[in-house]
Amino acid sequence: MNLPSINPTTTEAWNKLQTHFSEINEVHMMDLFKEDKKRVDKMNLSWKEFQVDFSKNRITDKTISLLLELAEELGLKEAIELQFEGSKINQTEDRAVLHTALRDFHSMKPEVKKSLQKMKKTSNAVIKGTWKGFTGKPITDIVNIGIGGSELGPKMVTNALKYYSNDLKIHYISNVDGDHVSETLKKLNRETTLFIIVSKSFTTQETMTNANAIKNWFLQESTQLDIEKHFIAVSSNESAVIDFGISEQNVFPMWDWVGGRFSLWSAVGLSTCCAIGYKNFEELLRGAHEMDLHFRNEDFSENIPVVLALLSVWYNNFFLSETEAIIPYTQYLEDFVPFLQQAIMESNGKSVDRNGNTINYQTGTIVWGNVGANAQHAFFQLLHQGTKLVPVDFIGFSESLYHNKKQHEILKANFFSQSEALLQGTYKQSISNAYRAFSGNKPSNTILINNLTPKNLGSLIAIYEHKIFVQGIIWNIFSFDQWGVELGKKLTNKLLGSL
């Protein structure tokens, strides 16, 4: 069964929103807070260890009502069910979209369960030192060789969960830049390094160029027979993997119903599983699954991904803001924005709708950001006093993992104060110096989480995955293909001959 295919601009709700926008466009949020003393309570979503405050947005109760009406009119509920039921909603590639099935322990696909068991066995062997290299020494370093979703997700999670890591050193090679490869290899010992090549087709140019360069480096002091003790592949092309020299028992599967940018939950995340241990990796999956249930079952008015997605549509399509910033207030999430940039912009950067028509309205948002408080001393000047309207998601944690109470209080003070400053500006204050004036009225969401655990990180990632899905349904686009990436690959191969 196909997804609904309705041009959103032709709906009654969209037209109502357009009229409503002209009424609310110049309203200051500070006035809305004064008029409604219960605004914070009403525009607040509590779920497990998450608190999402969306009261600092340029919206009223009517805005929310109309946005929910839009979701209903465009068949969002039906679309969600089609995804979870495994319908081939990625119609241009004739594939299902079932990354949620990778973390559903209640009704897990047999092939997923088998892969997880293999990940558990492999990661335990590497962590405990029973996986030996060709000279009998245990593994000390793991190198993940992949690009795009085969690197961004695992790298982000591995670094985000460093607090839970063991003594293994994890490295990521993605760029085809030979200098980057050489810089990584010069720190490694062939006898104690395990390489994980992640490529669904096992033909990705950047990945295979790097993999072959590393293989040649490895063979300078070893033999072809030693490859099976030092190379693992995550791929769907088993014959190409075996031709490379990797043994069949060291091959992990990839499935066509999981897109690369949503694959960290699978064997693509083997490097992460080795870094934090299988138990923590499974907690990551369980946290995502809990958010899946919330997204699938919760009423839209109380549904975190749905509310965040509808707010994004509101700014992108009515305020025409085009970009949105994401600011995590923890250094552990320094790779979160680059990960989301691929997930969001590769998914929803589309200009043809599900009917095959050219789109005449804005689709995918441009996502950018950095960790706070670093970002405050970089680009926050533009957020506060610039001419562009940039909605912001602030992500913070109530507790520090190392219980550095004093420093964490300073961090949290920054987290809360920046959203307040964007809201208030110098609202109705007497400012004699125009250069010191702030208009305020800049929208933001604050996502406050108890602490950074594997389970909470899984839930957080899943929030944004589902937000992407909702946006795609609203904009009437296919979010799960990426044909725009293919042209550059073809031209690169063509130019290689002339170079």
Stockholm file with secondary structure:
# STOCKHOLM 1.0

chainA/1-499         MNLPSINPTTTEAWNKLQTHFSEINEVHMMDLFKEDKKRVDKMNLSWKEFQVDFSKNRITDKTISLLLELAEELGLKEAIELQFEGSKINQTEDRAVLHTALRDFHSMKPEVKKSLQKMKKTSNAVIKGTWKGFTGKPITDIVNIGIGGSELGPKMVTNALKYYSNDLKIHYISNVDGDHVSETLKKLNRETTLFIIVSKSFTTQETMTNANAIKNWFLQESTQLDIEKHFIAVSSNESAVIDFGISEQNVFPMWDWVGGRFSLWSAVGLSTCCAIGYKNFEELLRGAHEMDLHFRNEDFSENIPVVLALLSVWYNNFFLSETEAIIPYTQYLEDFVPFLQQAIMESNGKSVDRNGNTINYQTGTIVWGNVGANAQHAFFQLLHQGTKLVPVDFIGFSESLYHNKKQHEILKANFFSQSEALLQGTYKQSISNAYRAFSGNKPSNTILINNLTPKNLGSLIAIYEHKIFVQGIIWNIFSFDQWGVELGKKLTNKLLGSL
#=GR chainA/1-499 SS CCCCCCCGGGSHHHHHHHHHHHHHTTCCHHHHHHHCTTHHHHTEEEETTEEEECCSSSCCHHHHHHHHHHHHHTTHHHHHHHHHTTCCCBTTTTBCCCGGGGGCSSSCCHHHHHHHHHHHHHHHHHHHTCSBCTTSCBCCEEEEECCGGGTHHHHHHHHHTGGGCCSCEEEEECCCCHHHHHHHHTTCCGGGEEEEEECSSSCCHHHHHHHHHHHHHHHTTSCGGGGGGTEEEECSCHHHHHHHTCCGGGEECCCTTSCGGGCTTTGGGHHHHHHHCHHHHHHHHHHHHHHHHHHHHSCGGGCHHHHHHHHHHHIIIIICCCEEEEEESSGGGTTHHHHHHHHHHHHHCCSBCTTSCBCCSCCSCEEECCCTTGGGGTTHHHHHHSSSCCCEEEEEESSCTTCCHHHHHHHHHHHHHHHHHHHHTTTTCCCSSGGGCCCCCCCEEEEEESCCCHHHHHHHHHHHHHHHHHHHHHTTCCTTCCHHHHHHHHHHHHHHHHC
#=GC SS_cons         CCCCCCCGGGSHHHHHHHHHHHHHTTCCHHHHHHHCTTHHHHTEEEETTEEEECCSSSCCHHHHHHHHHHHHHTTHHHHHHHHHTTCCCBTTTTBCCCGGGGGCSSSCCHHHHHHHHHHHHHHHHHHHTCSBCTTSCBCCEEEEECCGGGTHHHHHHHHHTGGGCCSCEEEEECCCCHHHHHHHHTTCCGGGEEEEEECSSSCCHHHHHHHHHHHHHHHTTSCGGGGGGTEEEECSCHHHHHHHTCCGGGEECCCTTSCGGGCTTTGGGHHHHHHHCHHHHHHHHHHHHHHHHHHHHSCGGGCHHHHHHHHHHHIIIIICCCEEEEEESSGGGTTHHHHHHHHHHHHHCCSBCTTSCBCCSCCSCEEECCCTTGGGGTTHHHHHHSSSCCCEEEEEESSCTTCCHHHHHHHHHHHHHHHHHHHHTTTTCCCSSGGGCCCCCCCEEEEEESCCCHHHHHHHHHHHHHHHHHHHHHTTCCTTCCHHHHHHHHHHHHHHHHC
//
